[in-house]
């Protein structure tokens, strides 16, 4: 009697093959050779299965071991990007603590990682970064992130946007009560305590708080749309709470540079809106691409998460915005001289985002030449801000009439003296 062969379902075979790739036994074969020497000998017999019985290791020691691997080994064979090593180990340590039965066990395991918990976290990480549907893959291309996580949540830009929304609603209500209806293009809230007023330059907070003031619904809507699209994606690319803080620093740096740059180039102009911060976020994408260009070019990372098209998308997006601003600035210069769009604020915000971004944003593997570039970028930013501050303080002493005279009576007997017109 001949042998009987069952029909093989190619789909089921493919699923099984992928499942085997992410099994703990398969991952054990990849990682044990790098971690075996760091496993605690006295813990090897305490587990419930072969992998669990291999014990625990010191988190710091294994972090150093993995981070010293060649990029081709770490990212190409083990499938972990350089910047995610410590994040994965922290997750594994938290899981190890959760597995401990008593508070004494938890204290003894502080700084330790159970080998099995580590492999479980690695499996989840690999599945999350390598197995994705079409929608998730498309979003990841635009977000340029390795994996989506809500722990910790990326709330910096969302919080800033919510505060700006609250300020816009409040300003709109107060102006509406004063008989100034908010339209798509105006009016300008000249009497706001937040707007940058060239006649009230000694009120230093205005150099930052003008980001909470917008001129009409259209100005607010497009700033907030760009801020969320660009800022949240940049924030997702950074690591943890510190990463969110870094993005916030870049944003505020762009806002400050935008007001200082405009005050020097157009000293009689009011400034409103968050465009300086938005352009800083846009340019910061270029900064983080520059820092991590080589890491993003690793073969496995291109295939899994950092698809080459993402670079094209980001560079094209930045290029379109830059060309649009240049063409629009030329048009305004010759055909619409009454237009008060703050192109210098856009430019200074972008330069701030590039220089600050190079210094503060995550750099997955720091090389010697990158350190030189980062410190030079920070020095450039600080030199510009310092020069701008000094000129704003002493400008009229050096060049009489450069800035308009201070208006100390604006809210007392001036144009904004009525209690219904300032806010």
C-alpha positions as CSV (number, residue, x, y, z in Angstrom):
1,X,0.0,0.0,0.0
2,X,1.5,3.4,-1.1
3,X,2.1,6.1,1.4
4,X,-0.6,8.7,1.9
5,X,0.1,12.4,1.7
6,X,-2.2,15.0,3.1
7,X,-2.7,18.2,1.1
8,X,-0.6,21.0,2.4
9,X,-2.4,24.4,2.9
10,X,0.2,27.0,1.9
11,X,-1.5,29.7,4.0
12,X,-1.4,27.5,7.2
13,X,2.2,26.5,6.4
14,X,3.2,30.2,6.2
15,X,1.4,31.0,9.4
16,X,3.1,28.1,11.2
17,X,6.5,29.1,9.8
18,X,6.1,32.7,11.1
19,X,4.9,31.4,14.5
20,X,8.0,29.2,14.7
21,X,10.2,32.3,13.9
22,X,8.8,34.1,17.0
23,X,8.7,31.1,19.4
24,X,10.6,31.4,22.6
25,X,12.8,28.4,21.5
26,X,13.7,30.1,18.3
27,X,14.6,33.4,20.1
28,X,16.5,31.4,22.7
29,X,18.8,30.1,19.9
30,X,19.5,33.6,18.8
31,X,20.1,35.3,22.1
32,X,21.5,32.6,24.5
33,X,25.0,32.9,23.0
34,X,25.1,36.6,23.9
35,X,23.5,36.3,27.4
36,X,24.5,32.9,28.7
37,X,27.7,34.1,30.5
38,X,25.6,36.7,32.4
39,X,22.9,34.3,33.7
40,X,23.0,33.8,37.5
41,X,24.2,30.2,38.3
42,X,22.2,29.9,41.5
43,X,18.9,30.7,39.7
44,X,19.2,28.0,36.9
45,X,17.2,25.3,38.7
46,X,14.3,27.4,39.9
47,X,12.2,27.5,36.7
48,X,9.2,25.5,35.6
49,X,10.6,24.8,32.1
50,X,13.9,24.7,30.2
51,X,13.9,28.4,29.3
52,X,12.6,29.5,32.7
53,X,15.3,27.5,34.5
54,X,18.1,29.5,32.8
55,X,17.7,32.1,35.5
56,X,18.2,35.9,35.6
57,X,20.8,38.3,34.4
58,X,21.9,41.8,35.4
59,X,20.1,44.4,33.2
60,X,23.1,46.8,33.0
61,X,25.6,44.1,32.0
62,X,23.4,42.7,29.2
63,X,22.6,46.2,28.0
64,X,26.3,46.9,27.6
65,X,26.8,43.6,25.9
66,X,24.1,44.1,23.3
67,X,25.0,47.7,22.6
68,X,28.6,46.7,21.9
69,X,27.5,44.3,19.2
70,X,28.0,45.2,15.5
71,X,25.0,46.9,14.0
72,X,24.7,44.1,11.4
73,X,24.5,41.5,14.3
74,X,22.1,43.5,16.6
75,X,19.8,44.9,14.0
76,X,20.4,42.5,11.1
77,X,20.2,39.1,13.0
78,X,18.6,39.8,16.3
79,X,16.1,42.4,14.9
80,X,16.5,45.1,17.6
81,X,17.4,48.6,16.7
82,X,20.2,50.2,18.7
83,X,17.9,52.8,20.3
84,X,15.5,50.1,21.6
85,X,17.9,47.9,23.6
86,X,17.4,49.7,26.9
87,X,13.7,50.2,26.3
88,X,13.2,46.4,25.8
89,X,15.3,45.6,28.8
90,X,13.3,48.0,31.0
91,X,10.1,46.3,29.9
92,X,11.6,42.9,30.7
93,X,12.6,44.1,34.1
94,X,9.1,45.4,34.8
95,X,7.7,42.0,33.8
96,X,10.2,40.3,36.0
97,X,9.1,42.4,39.0
98,X,5.4,41.5,38.2
99,X,6.3,37.8,38.2
100,X,7.9,38.0,41.7
101,X,5.7,36.4,44.3
102,X,6.8,38.4,47.4
103,X,8.1,41.9,48.1
104,X,11.4,40.3,49.2
105,X,11.7,38.7,45.8
106,X,11.0,42.0,44.1
107,X,13.7,43.7,46.1
108,X,16.2,40.9,45.3
109,X,15.3,41.2,41.6
110,X,15.8,44.9,41.4
111,X,18.0,45.6,38.4
112,X,17.7,41.9,37.3
113,X,15.8,40.5,34.3
114,X,14.4,37.0,34.1
115,X,15.7,35.4,30.9
116,X,12.2,34.0,30.0
117,X,10.6,37.4,30.6
118,X,13.2,39.0,28.3
119,X,12.4,36.5,25.5
120,X,8.7,37.2,25.9
121,X,9.2,40.9,25.6
122,X,11.5,40.4,22.6
123,X,8.8,38.3,20.9
124,X,6.1,41.0,21.5
125,X,8.5,43.7,20.2
126,X,9.4,41.7,17.1
127,X,5.7,40.9,16.3
128,X,4.7,44.5,16.8
129,X,7.4,45.8,14.4
130,X,7.4,43.0,11.8
131,X,3.8,41.9,11.5
132,X,1.5,44.7,10.4
133,X,-1.5,45.3,8.3
134,X,-1.6,47.7,5.4
135,X,-3.2,50.6,7.3
136,X,-0.7,50.3,10.2
137,X,2.2,50.0,7.7
138,X,1.1,53.2,5.9
139,X,0.7,55.2,9.1
140,X,4.1,53.9,10.3
141,X,5.7,55.2,7.1
142,X,4.4,58.7,7.8
143,X,5.1,58.5,11.5
144,X,8.5,57.1,10.9
145,X,8.3,55.1,14.1
146,X,9.5,51.7,14.9
147,X,6.5,50.6,17.1
148,X,3.4,52.2,18.4
149,X,3.0,52.4,22.1
150,X,0.9,54.4,24.6
151,X,3.3,53.9,27.5
152,X,4.3,56.6,28.1
153,X,1.7,58.6,26.0
154,X,3.0,61.2,23.6
155,X,1.1,64.1,25.1
156,X,3.4,67.1,24.8
157,X,2.2,68.5,21.5
158,X,-1.4,67.4,22.2
159,X,-1.3,69.4,25.5
160,X,0.2,72.5,23.8
161,X,-2.4,72.3,21.1
162,X,-5.2,72.0,23.7
163,X,-3.9,75.1,25.6
164,X,-3.7,77.0,22.3
165,X,-7.3,76.0,21.6
166,X,-8.5,77.2,25.0
167,X,-6.7,80.5,24.5
168,X,-8.2,81.0,21.0
169,X,-11.7,80.2,22.3
170,X,-11.3,82.6,25.2
171,X,-10.0,85.4,22.9
172,X,-12.8,84.8,20.4
173,X,-15.4,85.0,23.1
174,X,-14.0,88.2,24.6
175,X,-13.6,89.9,21.2
176,X,-17.1,88.8,20.3
177,X,-18.5,90.5,23.4
178,X,-16.6,93.6,22.4
179,X,-18.3,93.6,19.0
180,X,-15.4,92.2,17.0
181,X,-16.6,89.0,15.3
182,X,-14.1,86.3,14.6
183,X,-13.8,85.6,10.8
184,X,-11.7,83.3,8.7
185,X,-9.0,85.9,8.4
186,X,-9.3,88.2,11.4
187,X,-9.4,90.4,13.3
188,X,-6.0,91.0,14.9
189,X,-6.2,90.9,18.8
190,X,-3.9,93.9,19.3
191,X,-4.9,94.3,22.9
192,X,-4.1,90.8,24.1
193,X,-1.6,90.5,26.9
194,X,-0.2,87.5,25.1
195,X,0.5,88.9,21.6
196,X,4.0,90.2,20.7
197,X,3.6,94.0,20.8
198,X,6.7,95.9,19.6
199,X,5.7,98.8,21.9
200,X,5.7,96.5,25.0
201,X,9.0,94.7,24.4
202,X,10.0,94.9,28.1
203,X,7.2,92.3,28.8
204,X,9.5,89.4,28.0
205,X,6.8,86.7,28.2
206,X,5.3,88.0,24.9
207,X,8.3,86.6,23.0
208,X,6.8,83.1,23.8
209,X,3.1,83.7,24.6
210,X,2.3,85.1,21.1
211,X,2.0,81.4,20.1
212,X,-1.4,81.4,22.0
213,X,-2.8,84.2,19.8
214,X,-4.1,83.7,16.3
215,X,-5.6,86.0,13.6
216,X,-8.8,84.4,12.6
217,X,-10.1,80.8,12.2
218,X,-8.0,80.0,9.2
219,X,-4.7,81.0,10.9
220,X,-5.5,78.9,13.9
221,X,-6.9,75.9,12.0
222,X,-3.9,75.4,9.7
223,X,-1.3,76.0,12.5
224,X,-2.9,73.4,14.7
225,X,-3.4,70.9,11.9
226,X,0.3,71.1,10.9
227,X,1.4,71.1,14.6
228,X,-0.5,67.8,15.3
229,X,0.6,66.1,12.0
230,X,4.2,67.0,12.3
231,X,4.7,67.3,16.1
232,X,3.0,64.1,17.2
233,X,4.8,62.0,14.6
234,X,8.2,63.5,15.7
235,X,7.3,62.9,19.4
236,X,6.4,59.3,18.6
237,X,9.9,58.8,17.2
238,X,11.6,59.9,20.4
239,X,11.9,57.6,23.4
240,X,9.8,58.0,26.6
241,X,8.9,61.1,28.6
242,X,12.3,62.6,27.9
243,X,11.7,62.3,24.2
244,X,8.4,64.3,24.6
245,X,10.3,67.0,26.5
246,X,12.9,67.2,23.8
247,X,10.2,67.8,21.2
248,X,8.7,70.5,23.4
249,X,12.1,72.2,23.8
250,X,12.5,72.2,20.0
251,X,9.0,73.7,19.6
252,X,9.5,76.5,22.1
253,X,12.9,77.2,20.7
254,X,11.3,77.8,17.3
255,X,8.7,80.1,18.9
256,X,11.4,82.1,20.6
257,X,13.6,82.3,17.5
258,X,10.6,83.3,15.4
259,X,9.8,86.3,17.6
260,X,13.4,87.4,18.0
261,X,14.1,87.1,14.3
262,X,11.0,89.1,13.4
263,X,11.8,91.8,16.0
264,X,15.2,92.3,14.4
265,X,14.1,92.2,10.7
266,X,10.7,94.0,11.1
267,X,10.8,95.8,14.4
268,X,7.4,97.5,14.1
269,X,5.4,94.3,13.5
270,X,3.0,92.6,15.9
271,X,3.5,88.8,16.0
272,X,0.8,86.2,16.5
273,X,0.5,82.5,15.9
274,X,2.5,79.3,16.4
275,X,4.2,79.2,13.0
276,X,7.7,79.5,14.4
277,X,7.2,76.4,16.5
278,X,5.5,74.5,13.6
279,X,8.4,75.3,11.3
280,X,10.8,74.2,14.0
281,X,9.1,70.8,14.2
282,X,9.3,70.4,10.4
283,X,13.0,71.2,10.3
284,X,13.6,68.9,13.3
285,X,12.5,66.0,11.1
286,X,15.4,66.9,8.8
287,X,17.7,67.0,11.9
288,X,16.7,63.6,13.1
289,X,17.1,62.1,9.6
290,X,20.6,63.5,9.5
291,X,21.6,62.1,12.8
292,X,20.3,58.6,12.1
293,X,20.8,58.3,8.3
294,X,23.2,55.4,8.5
295,X,21.2,53.5,11.1
296,X,18.0,53.9,9.0
297,X,19.9,52.4,6.0
298,X,20.4,49.0,7.7
299,X,18.9,46.3,5.5
300,X,16.7,44.7,8.1
301,X,15.4,48.1,9.4
302,X,14.6,49.2,5.9
303,X,12.6,46.0,5.4
304,X,10.8,46.0,8.7
305,X,10.2,49.5,9.8
306,X,12.3,52.2,8.2
307,X,11.2,51.8,4.6
308,X,13.3,53.9,2.2
309,X,10.2,55.7,1.0
310,X,9.9,57.4,4.4
311,X,13.0,59.5,3.6
312,X,11.6,60.5,0.3
313,X,8.3,61.5,1.9
314,X,9.9,63.6,4.6
315,X,12.4,65.3,2.3
316,X,9.6,66.0,-0.3
317,X,7.3,67.4,2.4
318,X,10.0,69.7,3.8
319,X,11.0,70.8,0.2
320,X,7.4,71.6,-0.8
321,X,6.9,73.8,2.3
322,X,10.1,75.6,1.8
323,X,9.4,76.2,-1.9
324,X,5.9,77.3,-1.1
325,X,7.1,79.9,1.5
326,X,9.8,81.3,-0.9
327,X,7.3,81.7,-3.8
328,X,4.6,83.1,-1.6
329,X,7.2,85.6,0.0
330,X,8.2,86.8,-3.5
331,X,4.5,87.2,-4.5
332,X,3.7,89.2,-1.4
333,X,6.8,91.4,-1.8
334,X,5.7,92.5,-5.3
335,X,1.9,92.0,-5.5
336,X,0.6,92.1,-1.9
337,X,2.7,94.5,0.2
338,X,-0.1,94.9,2.8
339,X,0.2,91.2,3.7
340,X,1.9,90.8,7.1
341,X,2.7,87.1,7.0
342,X,5.8,86.5,9.1
343,X,8.2,84.9,6.7
344,X,11.2,85.8,8.8
345,X,9.5,84.1,11.8
346,X,9.1,80.9,9.6
347,X,12.7,81.0,8.6
348,X,14.1,81.6,12.1
349,X,11.8,78.9,13.5
350,X,13.0,76.4,10.9
351,X,16.7,77.2,11.6
352,X,16.0,76.9,15.4
353,X,14.4,73.5,14.8
354,X,17.3,72.3,12.7
355,X,20.0,73.4,15.2
356,X,18.2,72.5,18.4
357,X,17.0,69.3,16.8
358,X,20.5,68.2,16.0
359,X,21.5,68.7,19.6
360,X,18.6,67.4,21.7
361,X,16.7,64.8,19.6
362,X,17.5,61.1,19.9
363,X,20.7,59.9,18.2
364,X,20.6,56.2,18.0
365,X,24.4,55.8,17.8
366,X,26.6,58.7,18.5
367,X,29.8,59.0,16.3
368,X,32.7,61.4,17.0
369,X,31.9,63.7,14.1
370,X,28.2,63.9,15.1
371,X,29.2,65.2,18.6
372,X,31.1,68.1,16.9
373,X,28.1,68.9,14.7
374,X,25.7,68.8,17.6
375,X,27.7,71.2,19.8
376,X,28.3,73.5,16.8
377,X,24.5,73.5,16.2
378,X,23.8,74.4,19.8
379,X,26.4,77.1,19.8
380,X,24.8,78.6,16.7
381,X,21.4,78.6,18.2
382,X,22.6,80.2,21.5
383,X,24.6,82.8,19.7
384,X,21.6,83.9,17.7
385,X,19.3,84.0,20.7
386,X,21.9,85.9,22.8
387,X,22.5,88.4,20.0
388,X,18.8,88.9,19.6
389,X,18.2,89.5,23.3
390,X,21.0,92.0,23.6
391,X,19.8,93.9,20.5
392,X,16.3,94.0,21.8
393,X,17.5,95.5,25.0
394,X,20.1,97.9,23.6
395,X,19.0,98.4,20.0
396,X,17.6,101.9,20.4
397,X,20.8,103.0,22.2
398,X,22.9,101.8,19.3
399,X,20.5,102.9,16.5
400,X,18.0,105.5,17.7
401,X,14.5,104.8,16.5
402,X,15.2,101.2,15.5
403,X,12.3,100.0,17.7
404,X,9.1,102.0,18.3
405,X,9.0,103.8,21.6
406,X,7.5,102.0,24.7
407,X,3.8,102.5,25.2
408,X,3.4,102.3,28.9
409,X,-0.1,103.8,28.9
410,X,-1.6,101.2,26.5
411,X,-3.9,99.6,29.1
412,X,-4.5,102.8,31.1
413,X,-5.5,105.6,28.8
414,X,-4.5,104.2,25.5
415,X,-6.3,102.3,22.8
416,X,-6.8,99.3,25.0
417,X,-8.0,101.1,28.1
418,X,-11.6,99.9,27.9
419,X,-12.2,96.8,30.0
420,X,-14.0,95.2,27.2
421,X,-11.2,95.4,24.6
422,X,-8.2,93.8,26.4
423,X,-7.9,90.2,27.2
